[in-house]
C-alpha cells in the first residue's frame, strides 16, 4: 500500500479490525458501510437502517490524541492507512469526519453509562471524540473463510436447515450438551460459534476450543457440526447482543439462532407501553428459538427442563457459569452431573499445568489397571481420580 507517513495513519486495535472485517463481509447486513453523520443520527433515533431494524449507528471512532489530530485535519478523498500493532492492515478513503457524543453512544450500546457495568469503562476508554466514514479495505480473509466453511458443509450435507448456537463454554456443561443434541435432532447442520474474547481470561479460547472439539468428535455426528470462532467485539457486549448475534449468524448463512431462556439478552425493560423484553421489537421478523432452562433435579435424578419438572426449584441444581468456574478455579473436579469428566480434566490440566508431576513420577502405578503400562499426564490423572470418586460400594 505504499509508504506510511505519520499524517496519513489511523491506529486501531484488533477489536476494531475484526469489526471492520465483519462489516466488509456483510455480517451486519443491512449495514454494509461506516455511517456518515446524517445516517448515524437517523439510526440512533429510529433504530432503522434502510427500512430494517438495527439497534444503533455503526461508527469507527478510534481513541487517542494522535488519531484525533489526524481526523480533525483529514480532507475528503484523503487515503488513511489503518495500523494495528505497527502493521498496515487496511486503508480508508475519507468521506466525512464528525464529532460524536461518547456518553450517548455508550448508553445506546449498554443502556447505561455507569462504569460499574461490565464493558462500559472499557468502551469509554477506546472511543474517540471523532468518527470517520468512507470506503475502506481490510487485508484479512478470516470471515470469508468461515462463510465458505459453512456453505461447503451445507452443500455437502444438502442441508435444508442450518442452525447456530453462540457459546462461551466457560465451561462446557451438561445443559449445553442437552441443547446441542436437541438442535441436532431437529436440524441438518449445527454451527457452534465459540466466542473469542479480546481481553485476558484464564479460560482462554484455545482451552475452550479443545474441550468443545473433544465433545463434538467423541459424542456427536461430527460431520453435522461445525465449530467456528466468533470474535466477540465490544458492540456485542451490550443489551442488544441477542439482536446482533441473530443478524450475524443469519449473514453467516444460518437459518436460525438457538438460545437458552436465561440468555443475558432476554432481559426486560419498561416504558410507557409496559414491560418488554429487548428483542420483542425484533423477533417477529427473525428466527430465534428459545430453549427452556435445563437443571439437574435431585428427585428426578437427571437433567430436566424447568418447564416439565414437577419438583420445586429447591430440588434443582442450576448450570450457572460463575459457580462452575469458581469450582474449577479452586482446582476441584466438577461433579459429572454438571460437567462431563473428560471436559473437567481438559480444563483443570490447562488451568493447573504440571500439577501432578511429583505424584506421577513417584507413584506411577497407584491406580488399578488391566496390566498394561500407561503413561500418565495431568489430564489422565484427573480421569483416574474421577474413577475413584465414582466408586460407590464404600459410600
N, C-alpha and C positions, 0 to 999 in steps of 0.2 A: 504493500500500500504506500510505498514511498517513505521519505524521511519524516521523523516526528519532531515537531517544534513545540516548545512549551506553550505557545499561544494558540495551538490548534489541537489540544488534547483534553479529554474528559476522563477522570479517574472514577471508575465504578468498581463494585465488589462482585464476587461470584454470584451472590443472590440476584443482583440486578441483571447480570449477564444471563442467568438461567431464565429469568422472567422475560427478558427481551427475546431469547430464543423461542420460548413457548409462544410469544406473541407473533413472531415471524412465521412460525409453522402452523398458525391458525388454531392454536389450542384454546384461545379465549374468544373465538368467533361467537357473536357478531363483531367483536372488536378485533381489528386486524392491523391497527397502527397506533402510534402515540398520538394522543388527542391534543388539539390546539386549545387555546383559552376558551373560545366560544363553545366548543364541543364539551370541554371539561365542565364548564359551568352548567350546561344543559343537562348532562348526565347526573351531576351531583344533585341537581334539583329534582329531576324526574325519575331517576333510576331506569332510564330508557336510552338505548342507542340503536339507531336505525330501526326503530319500531319494536325492538326486542328488549327484554329485561336485562339490565346489567347494574350491579349494586353501587358502583362508584366510578369516577373517572380513572382512566388509565394514563399514568404520567411517568416520565423519567425526570426526577429532581434530585440529582446527586448532591451530597453534602460536601462541606469543606470550603475554606476561603479561596483556595486556588480555583476550584470549579466555579465558584460564584463569580470570580473575576472574569473567567473565560466566558461564562454565559452572559454576563452583563455587557461585554464588549463584542459578542458574536454578531455577525451580519448575516442576513438572509442569503442563502446559497453557499455559505461557507462550509467547508468539509472539516469535521472534527473527528479525530481518532478516539476510539474507546479503548481505554487501558485498564487491564486487570493484572495485578501483581507484576507491574512493569512490563507487561507484554501487550502488544496490539491484538485485540480480539474482534475488532469491527470498526465501523465508521458511521457517522450520521451527518446528513446534509441539513443544515439549519433552515427550518421554515419559520419558526416563531419561538421566542423566548419570553416567558411571562412569570410574574411573581405569583406565588401561591400562599394560601393561608394554611400553615402547617398544622395548627391545632384542629382546624376544621377537617382536614384530611385524616388526621389520626382518629377523630371522632367518627368519621364516616366508615372507617375500616373496623374499629374496635367498639364503637358505640360508647366510648368513654375516653377521657384524657388523663385519667388517674394513673400515675406511674406505678401504683401498686399492682395494676393489672399486668399479667404476663405479656410481654411484647410491646407495650406502649412506650416504655422507656427506651427500648432498642430502636423503634421506628422513629421516635423523635430525634434520636442521635444521628440516624442515617438519612434523614430527609433534609434536603437543602431548601433554600428560600425561592429558588427559581426552577421552573420546569422548561424542558425543551421538546419541541415537536419537529418531525421531519422524517424523511425516508432514511432507513438505516440498513446496514448489512452486519451479519454476525458470522464469524469464522468458526462455526461449530455445527455438527450434524447429529448430536445426541438424540434430539427429539425426533428427527426424521427416521432414525434407526428404530426407535421404539414404535413409531407408527407403522413402519414396514413390517416389523416383527409381528405385530398384532394382525395386520392384514394378511400376512403369509399364513399365520395359524388359522385364521378364518377360512381362507381359501383351501388349505389342506384338509380341514375338517368339514368343509362345505357347511359351516356353522350358520344356522338360522337365527340363533340367539346368542349374543355375547354380552356378558355382564361384567361389572367391575366392582371390586372392593378396595377401599383405602385402608391400609393397615400401618400402625406404628410397630405392632408386635413387640411391645416392651413390657412383658414378654408375650410370646405366642401362647395362648392358653386354650383350655378346652372349649370355652364358649366361641372363640374364634373358629376352632375346628368344626363345631356344630354348624355355624353359619356358612362356612366354606362348603361343607358337604351338602347342605340344603341348597345352596346356589348351584352346585354341580348337578344335583338331582333334577333341577328344573330348567337347566340351560346347557347349550352345547360347549361353550367355551367360557372360562373364567379368567379374568385378568386381575392379578393381585398387585396393586400398586403399593410398593413398600416405600413409605415416606422417608426421605433423606433430609436430615436437618443440616443447617449451616453452622449452628452453634455446637460447642463441645458437649458431649454426652457420653457417660460411661457405657451406655447401651448403644454403641456405635452401629453404623449402618452395616458394616461387614459382619458383625456378630449376629445381628437380627436376620440378615440375608442368609447366613449359614443355617440358622435354625429353621427358617421358613423353607429353604431348599431341601433340608433333610426331611421335613414333614411331607412336602409335596412328592419327593422322589420315592419315599418309602411307604406312604399310606394313601396316595391318591392316584387316579389315572393321569399320569404326568403329561400325556400328550394333549390333555384338555385344560391344562392350567399353565398360565404364563406368570412369571414374576418379573415385574418391571420397576425400575427406580422412579420415584416421583419426588423431584426436588421441591420441597415444601417451603416456598419463598414466603416473605412476610405478608403478601396480600392474602394468603390462605389462612392467616393466623387469627383473623377477626371472626365476628359472629356470622359473617356471610360465607364461612368456609364451606358449608354444605352446598350452597348455591354454586360457588366457584368450582368445587370438586365435581359437581354434576356437569357443568359446562365443559370442564377439561376432559373428563372421561368420555363424554359424548364425542368431542372433537378428536379424541384419540382413536375412535372407531368402535366404542362400546354402545350398546343399545340402552343400558340401564345401570344405575348405581345402586348397590345394596348397602344399607347401613343398619346399625342397631338402634333401637328406640332410645338408648341412653347416649346417643351421639351428641357431642357438645354443640353441634349446630342446630339442635332442636330445642333451643331454649325458648322462653316466652318473653313477650314484651307487651306493654299496654299502651293503647292510645285511645282517643275519644270514641272509637268504634268498638272497643272491648279488648279482650285478651287474644293474642295471636301467637303462632309460632313463626320464627323468622323465615321459613320457607313457604308459608301459606300463599304469598303472592306469586310464587314461582312454580310450585309443584304441579299445577294443573296443566302446564304446557311442557313438562319434562318428566322423564321416567325415573322415579325414585321409589325403591321398595324398602320399607321399614320393617325389619325383623324384630319380633318381641325379645325382651331381655331373657337371657339364659342364666340360670343359677343352679347350684348343687343343693338338692333338698335332702336333709339327713333322715327324713321319713321315707321318701321315695327311694333313697339310696342311689340316685342317678342324677344326671343333668336334665333339667326340666325348663320349660318356658313358664314365666310368671303368669302367663295368660291361662295355662291349663293345670297348674298345680293347686290342689285344694288346701294345702297347708299354709300357715301364716308365714310372714316374712321372717319371723324369729327362728324358723327352721331352715332358712336359706343362707347359703354362703355365696356372696357375690364375687364376680370376677373383676375386681377393681384393680386397675394397673398400679396405682400408688402403693396399695397394700402388698401386691405380689412383688413389686420392685423392692420394697422395704425388706422383705424376707431374703430376696436374692442378695441385696447389698450387705445383709448381715452374714452372708456366706452359708446360708442354710438351704438344704434341698427343699423344694416345694412339694407338698403332698401331690400324689399322682392324680387325685381327683381335680386338682386345679391346673396343673401343667404336666404334660407327658414327661416321663422321667428322662428320656433321651434329650428332650429340649432343655430341661433344667441343667443337665450335665453340660450341654454346649455353653449355656450362659455362664455357669459358675466356673468352668475351666478357663473361660476368657476373662472373667472378672477377677479371678484369683489365680493367675498363671504360676506354675511350678509350686503350687501349694503343698503337694504331697510328695515332693522329691525325696524327703527323708524317709517317709513311710514306704514308698515304692522301692527304694534302694535297700532298706533294711528288713522289710517284711514282704518279699515278692510272692511268697506262697501262702499268705494269710488266708485268702479267700478260697473256698472249695472250688474244684474244677473237675473236668472229665479226664484229667490226667495229662492233657496237652499243655505245653509251655505257652503261656500267654504274656506278652509284653504289655505291662500296664502303662497307661499315661493318666493324666488328671481326669480326662473325660471318662475313661473306663473305670477309674477308681470310684467316681461318683455313682456310676451304674452298679458297681458291686455293693456299695454302701446301701443303695436303694433296695437291692435284693434282700439285704438283711433287715431293713425296715419293714419289708413286706412279709417277713416270716411271722406267722400268726399263732403257731401252736403254744408258744410261751407267753402270749399277751392276753 
